[in-house]
Amino acid sequence: MSTLSRRRFLHAAGLAGLGLTAACGSGDTGPAGGGATTPLRVALGWIPNVEFAGFWIADDRGYYAEEGLEVEFLPGGPNAPRTAQTLAAGGAEIAIPVAMQEFLAAVNNGNDFVAYGTMFQNSPAAWLSLAARPVRTAGDAVGARVLGQQGVQPYVEAAMRLAGVPVEYEFIPAGYEPSPLVEGQGEVYTCFATNQPIMLEQQGMVADRDFVVTTYEQLGLPQYASMLCSSRSWLEGNRPVVERFMRATIRGWQDNAADPSVAARLAVENYGADLGLDLAQQTRENELQIPYTRSELTESSGLFRIDPDRISGPMYAAYAAAGVSPLPDVSRIIDTSVLDAVFQGRSTI
C-alpha cells in the first residue's frame, strides 16, 4: 500500500474499527509548539480525489500541523462504509457525507450528530441532457426516460411535484458514466455537474451547445452537500480542536481558488496516487466545483457557512416533497458558532 499523505492517510476505513481511540479524548493540546499534536480522524464521503482539494492543500502546506493537528483521512467510495456509520461506530471524529440526506437520515436513525460547516453551498447534483432534447425544467422531463442511480427517483418526482407538472417518467438504472445518454437510451441522466459533463467535454462536446446541465437547485430542490459533522458529545468536549481544524481547512480552500491545478496534482500524485486519476480531468473538476463552494453568504461571512433558515425553508420544502420524514429541528442539528469563532467577524482567514 502506498502512502497517500505525508501524515498517515488510512487506506481503508476498516482500520478505524480496530480500537484506535487515541483521538477520542476530550482534551485539547493546543496548536503546534504547545506540546503533543492532537490526532484527528476524518471520514470522507468519496474517494480521495480532487473533490477534497482544500483539505489536500491544508495538509500539504502544513496548515494542520501549524494548528497542532495530525489528521488522518479515511477514504470513502463504493466499497467503504458510509461516513455516518463510521462516525456512529466511533471510527472517526469528523464525517463528511456526500449528500445532505445521509446526514439527515443518520439523525433520524437516532444519532445525535451536529453539522457545523459545508463544503458545497449548493449541491452539484444535476440532470444532464443533450441539446437535441434539452431538459432545463421539470416540465421538460415529463414523459422522458430518466437514466440514473438507484435512490434518485424521489428527487426526480419531487422536482415534478414542486413544478406542478405530472409525475410521469420512465426510470432506467444507470451507472456513473453518461454513455447511455449519448447512445440514446434516455433523455435525462442524473449526474454531478462537476464530474460526468467533463466526460462529454473530453469527447469534444461543449456545454450549452451540445449538452445541458440543470442542477437540482435550478429545479427547485436546493441542498447543501458534503456537510462536516460530529457527534454532539465529542463536539462539546473538543470545540477548540474543531475550530483549529476548520481554520486550517478553510485556509486550504481559500488557497485552492487561486490555482485549481495545485490540488489536482496533489490528488493525482499523492492523496489518490493509487486511483489512476487523470490530471487534466482532476483540474477541470476542481475548476467546476469551486463556484459551488461560494454564495452570497460565503462572500460576506466566509467559506463553509451554513444558513439554518435556508435549511428550514426551501431545503426542507424540497425534502418534504421528496417524502423525507421526519425533518429534524434545525436548531438541534446545526451549530453556527464554530465558524463564528473561526472567522471572528471576518470573511477570510
C-alpha positions as CSV (number, residue, x, y, z in Angstrom):
1,M,0.0,0.0,0.0
2,S,1.5,3.3,-1.0
3,T,1.4,6.3,1.3
4,L,-1.3,8.8,0.2
5,S,-0.4,11.5,2.7
6,R,2.5,13.0,4.4
7,R,0.7,12.1,7.6
8,R,-0.7,8.6,7.8
9,F,-3.5,8.5,5.3
10,L,-5.6,5.5,6.3
11,H,-6.2,3.5,3.1
12,A,-9.2,1.5,4.5
13,A,-11.9,2.7,6.8
14,G,-11.8,-0.7,8.4
15,L,-8.7,0.3,10.3
16,A,-10.9,2.7,12.2
17,G,-12.6,-0.2,13.9
18,L,-9.5,-1.7,15.4
19,G,-9.7,0.1,18.7
20,L,-7.9,3.3,17.6
21,T,-9.1,5.5,20.4
22,A,-6.3,8.0,20.8
23,A,-8.3,10.7,19.1
24,C,-11.3,10.2,21.3
25,G,-10.2,12.1,24.4
26,S,-11.8,15.4,25.3
27,G,-8.6,17.3,25.9
28,D,-7.0,19.9,23.6
29,T,-3.3,20.1,23.5
30,G,-3.3,23.4,21.6
31,P,-1.5,24.5,18.4
32,A,1.9,23.3,17.3
33,G,4.6,24.4,19.7
34,G,2.4,23.9,22.8
35,G,3.0,20.2,23.3
36,A,2.0,17.0,21.6
37,T,-0.2,17.1,18.5
38,T,-3.9,16.2,18.6
39,P,-4.8,13.2,16.3
40,L,-8.0,13.6,14.3
41,R,-9.8,11.1,12.0
42,V,-11.9,12.4,9.2
43,A,-14.2,10.1,7.2
44,L,-14.5,11.2,3.6
45,G,-17.7,10.6,1.7
46,W,-15.9,9.7,-1.5
47,I,-12.5,8.5,-2.9
48,P,-9.5,10.8,-2.2
49,N,-9.7,12.7,-5.5
50,V,-9.7,16.5,-6.1
51,E,-13.2,16.8,-4.6
52,F,-11.4,17.4,-1.3
53,A,-9.0,19.9,-2.8
54,G,-8.8,22.3,0.1
55,F,-8.0,19.5,2.6
56,W,-5.1,18.3,0.5
57,I,-3.7,21.8,0.3
58,A,-4.1,22.4,4.0
59,D,-2.3,19.2,4.7
60,D,0.4,19.6,2.2
61,R,1.2,23.2,3.2
62,G,1.3,22.3,6.9
63,Y,-1.8,24.2,8.0
64,Y,-3.0,21.3,10.1
65,A,0.5,21.0,11.6
66,E,0.5,24.7,12.5
67,E,-2.7,24.1,14.4
68,G,-1.2,21.2,16.3
69,L,-3.3,18.6,14.4
70,E,-2.3,15.2,12.9
71,V,-5.2,14.5,10.5
72,E,-5.9,11.0,9.2
73,F,-8.3,11.0,6.2
74,L,-10.4,7.8,5.9
75,P,-11.3,7.3,2.2
76,G,-14.8,6.7,1.1
77,G,-16.2,5.2,-2.1
78,P,-18.3,2.4,-3.4
79,N,-16.7,-0.3,-1.2
80,A,-16.3,1.8,2.0
81,P,-18.7,2.2,4.9
82,R,-20.9,5.3,4.8
83,T,-19.4,8.1,6.7
84,A,-22.3,8.3,9.1
85,Q,-21.8,4.6,10.0
86,T,-18.1,5.2,10.7
87,L,-18.9,8.2,12.8
88,A,-21.6,6.4,14.8
89,A,-19.3,3.5,15.4
90,G,-16.6,5.8,16.9
91,G,-14.3,5.2,13.9
92,A,-13.9,8.9,13.2
93,E,-14.3,12.2,15.0
94,I,-15.5,14.1,11.9
95,A,-17.5,12.8,9.0
96,I,-18.2,14.4,5.6
97,P,-21.2,12.6,4.0
98,V,-21.5,13.5,0.3
99,A,-25.3,14.0,0.4
100,M,-27.2,16.2,3.0
101,Q,-29.8,13.4,3.0
102,E,-27.3,11.0,4.5
103,F,-26.7,13.4,7.4
104,L,-30.5,13.8,8.0
105,A,-31.0,10.1,7.8
106,A,-28.4,9.5,10.4
107,V,-30.1,11.9,12.7
108,N,-33.4,10.3,12.1
109,N,-31.9,7.0,12.9
110,G,-31.2,8.2,16.4
111,N,-27.7,9.6,16.1
112,D,-27.0,12.8,18.0
113,F,-25.0,14.4,15.2
114,V,-24.3,18.1,14.7
115,A,-23.2,19.8,11.5
116,Y,-21.0,23.0,11.6
117,G,-19.8,23.5,8.1
118,T,-20.5,22.6,4.5
119,M,-18.1,22.3,1.6
120,F,-20.7,23.0,-1.1
121,Q,-23.2,25.8,-0.7
122,N,-25.2,24.2,-3.5
123,S,-25.1,20.5,-4.3
124,P,-23.6,19.7,-7.7
125,A,-26.2,17.0,-8.2
126,A,-27.9,17.7,-11.5
127,W,-29.6,16.5,-14.6
128,L,-27.7,16.1,-17.8
129,S,-29.4,16.2,-21.2
130,L,-28.4,16.6,-24.8
131,A,-29.1,19.7,-26.9
132,A,-31.3,17.7,-29.2
133,R,-33.7,17.2,-26.3
134,P,-32.8,19.7,-23.7
135,V,-34.2,19.4,-20.2
136,R,-34.0,22.7,-18.3
137,T,-37.1,22.3,-16.2
138,A,-39.0,19.6,-14.5
139,G,-41.7,20.1,-17.1
140,D,-39.3,19.2,-19.8
141,A,-38.7,15.8,-18.2
142,V,-42.4,14.8,-18.2
143,G,-42.7,11.6,-20.2
144,A,-38.9,11.3,-20.5
145,R,-36.7,8.2,-19.9
146,V,-34.5,9.1,-16.9
147,L,-31.2,7.3,-16.6
148,G,-30.0,7.4,-13.0
149,Q,-28.6,5.6,-10.0
150,Q,-31.0,3.8,-7.6
151,G,-32.3,6.2,-5.0
152,V,-32.7,9.3,-7.1
153,Q,-36.3,8.6,-8.0
154,P,-37.8,10.5,-5.0
155,Y,-35.9,13.7,-6.1
156,V,-36.9,13.4,-9.7
157,E,-40.5,13.1,-8.6
158,A,-40.1,15.9,-6.0
159,A,-38.9,18.3,-8.8
160,M,-42.0,17.4,-10.8
161,R,-44.4,17.9,-7.8
162,L,-42.8,21.3,-6.9
163,A,-43.2,22.4,-10.5
164,G,-46.8,21.3,-10.6
165,V,-46.4,19.0,-13.5
166,P,-47.5,15.4,-13.9
167,V,-45.2,12.9,-12.3
168,E,-44.7,10.9,-15.4
169,Y,-41.4,9.4,-16.5
170,E,-39.6,6.1,-17.1
171,F,-36.7,5.3,-14.7
172,I,-33.8,3.3,-16.2
173,P,-31.0,2.3,-13.8
174,A,-27.6,3.6,-15.0
175,G,-24.1,3.7,-13.7
176,Y,-21.7,6.6,-13.1
177,E,-20.8,7.4,-16.7
178,P,-23.1,9.1,-19.3
179,S,-22.6,6.9,-22.3
180,P,-26.2,5.6,-22.2
181,L,-27.4,9.2,-22.7
182,V,-25.1,9.7,-25.7
183,E,-26.3,6.4,-27.1
184,G,-29.9,7.5,-26.9
185,Q,-31.1,5.1,-24.2
186,G,-32.7,8.0,-22.3
187,E,-33.3,11.8,-22.4
188,V,-32.1,12.7,-18.9
189,Y,-29.1,11.4,-17.0
190,T,-28.7,12.1,-13.2
191,C,-25.2,13.3,-12.6
192,F,-22.8,15.5,-10.7
193,A,-22.3,18.8,-12.5
194,T,-18.6,18.6,-11.6
195,N,-18.0,15.1,-13.0
196,Q,-19.9,13.5,-15.8
197,P,-20.1,16.6,-18.0
198,I,-16.3,16.5,-18.2
199,M,-16.6,13.1,-19.9
200,L,-18.7,14.8,-22.7
201,E,-16.2,17.7,-22.9
202,Q,-13.5,15.1,-23.5
203,Q,-15.4,13.9,-26.5
204,G,-15.4,17.4,-28.0
205,M,-18.8,18.4,-26.8
206,V,-19.5,21.9,-25.5
207,A,-21.8,22.9,-22.6
208,D,-24.9,24.8,-23.7
209,R,-24.2,23.9,-27.3
210,D,-24.1,20.1,-27.3
211,F,-25.4,19.3,-23.8
212,V,-27.3,21.0,-20.9
213,V,-26.6,20.7,-17.2
214,T,-29.5,21.6,-14.9
215,T,-28.8,21.5,-11.2
216,Y,-31.3,20.4,-8.6
217,E,-31.2,23.9,-7.2
218,Q,-32.4,25.2,-10.6
219,L,-35.1,22.6,-10.4
220,G,-36.3,24.0,-7.0
221,L,-34.5,21.4,-4.8
222,P,-31.7,23.3,-3.1
223,Q,-29.4,21.3,-0.9
224,Y,-26.1,21.6,0.9
225,A,-23.6,18.9,0.1
226,S,-20.5,17.4,1.9
227,M,-21.5,18.8,5.4
228,L,-19.0,18.4,8.2
229,C,-20.5,16.8,11.3
230,S,-19.6,15.2,14.6
231,S,-21.3,13.6,17.5
232,R,-22.7,16.3,19.9
233,S,-20.8,14.9,22.9
234,W,-17.5,14.9,21.1
235,L,-18.0,18.4,19.7
236,E,-18.9,19.8,23.1
237,G,-15.8,18.2,24.6
238,N,-13.4,19.2,21.7
239,R,-14.7,22.5,20.4
240,P,-11.2,24.1,20.3
241,V,-9.9,21.2,18.2
242,V,-12.8,21.6,15.7
243,E,-12.1,25.3,15.4
244,R,-8.5,24.7,14.7
245,F,-9.3,22.0,12.1
246,M,-11.8,24.3,10.4
247,R,-9.4,27.2,10.4
248,A,-6.7,25.2,8.7
249,T,-9.2,23.6,6.3
250,I,-10.6,27.0,5.3
251,R,-7.2,28.3,4.6
252,G,-6.6,25.4,2.2
253,W,-9.9,26.1,0.4
254,Q,-9.1,29.8,0.1
255,D,-5.8,28.9,-1.5
256,N,-7.5,26.4,-3.8
257,A,-9.4,29.1,-5.6
258,A,-6.2,30.8,-6.7
259,D,-5.0,27.9,-8.8
260,P,-7.1,24.7,-9.4
261,S,-4.2,22.8,-10.8
262,V,-2.4,22.7,-7.5
263,A,-4.8,20.4,-5.6
264,A,-5.4,18.4,-8.8
265,R,-1.7,17.5,-8.9
266,L,-1.8,16.7,-5.2
267,A,-4.7,14.3,-5.7
268,V,-3.1,12.6,-8.7
269,E,0.4,12.3,-7.3
270,N,-0.1,11.9,-3.6
271,Y,-3.5,11.5,-2.0
272,G,-5.1,9.5,-4.7
273,A,-2.0,8.0,-6.2
274,D,-3.4,4.5,-6.3
275,L,-6.5,5.5,-8.2
276,G,-5.1,6.2,-11.7
277,L,-6.5,9.7,-11.7
278,D,-6.1,11.9,-14.8
279,L,-4.5,15.3,-14.2
280,A,-6.5,17.2,-16.8
281,Q,-9.8,15.7,-15.6
282,Q,-9.0,16.5,-12.0
283,T,-8.0,20.1,-12.8
284,R,-11.3,20.6,-14.7
285,E,-13.3,19.0,-11.9
286,N,-11.7,21.5,-9.5
287,E,-12.5,24.4,-11.8
288,L,-16.1,23.4,-11.9
289,Q,-16.5,22.7,-8.2
290,I,-15.1,26.0,-6.9
291,P,-18.2,28.0,-7.7
292,Y,-20.3,25.5,-5.7
293,T,-18.3,26.4,-2.6
294,R,-19.3,30.0,-2.8
295,S,-22.5,32.0,-2.3
296,E,-23.6,35.4,-1.1
297,L,-23.3,34.1,2.5
298,T,-19.7,33.0,2.0
299,E,-18.8,36.3,0.4
300,S,-20.0,38.2,3.5
301,S,-19.2,35.6,6.2
302,G,-16.6,33.1,4.9
303,L,-16.4,29.7,3.4
304,F,-18.2,26.6,4.8
305,R,-21.0,28.7,6.3
306,I,-24.4,27.2,6.9
307,D,-27.7,29.2,6.9
308,P,-30.2,27.5,9.3
309,D,-33.1,29.5,7.8
310,R,-32.3,28.2,4.3
311,I,-32.4,24.6,5.6
312,S,-35.7,25.0,7.5
313,G,-37.2,26.9,4.5
314,P,-36.5,25.9,0.9
315,M,-34.4,22.9,1.6
316,Y,-36.9,21.3,3.9
317,A,-39.7,22.1,1.5
318,A,-37.7,20.2,-1.2
319,Y,-37.1,17.2,1.2
320,A,-40.8,17.2,2.2
321,A,-41.7,17.0,-1.5
322,A,-39.3,14.0,-1.8
323,G,-41.0,12.3,1.1
324,V,-38.2,12.7,3.7
325,S,-39.7,12.5,7.2
326,P,-39.3,13.5,9.9
327,L,-37.4,16.7,9.3
328,P,-35.4,17.3,12.4
329,D,-35.4,20.6,14.3
330,V,-32.7,22.7,12.6
331,S,-31.6,24.3,15.8
332,R,-30.7,20.9,17.2
333,I,-28.6,19.7,14.3
334,I,-26.8,22.9,13.1
335,D,-24.1,24.8,15.1
336,T,-23.0,28.0,13.5
337,S,-20.9,29.1,16.5
338,V,-17.9,27.1,15.4
339,L,-17.3,29.2,12.3
340,D,-18.3,32.3,14.2
341,A,-15.3,31.7,16.4
342,V,-13.1,30.8,13.5
343,F,-13.8,33.9,11.4
344,Q,-14.4,36.4,14.3
345,G,-16.4,38.7,12.1
346,R,-14.2,38.5,9.0
347,S,-15.0,36.7,5.7
348,T,-11.4,35.3,5.2
349,I,-8.7,33.9,7.4
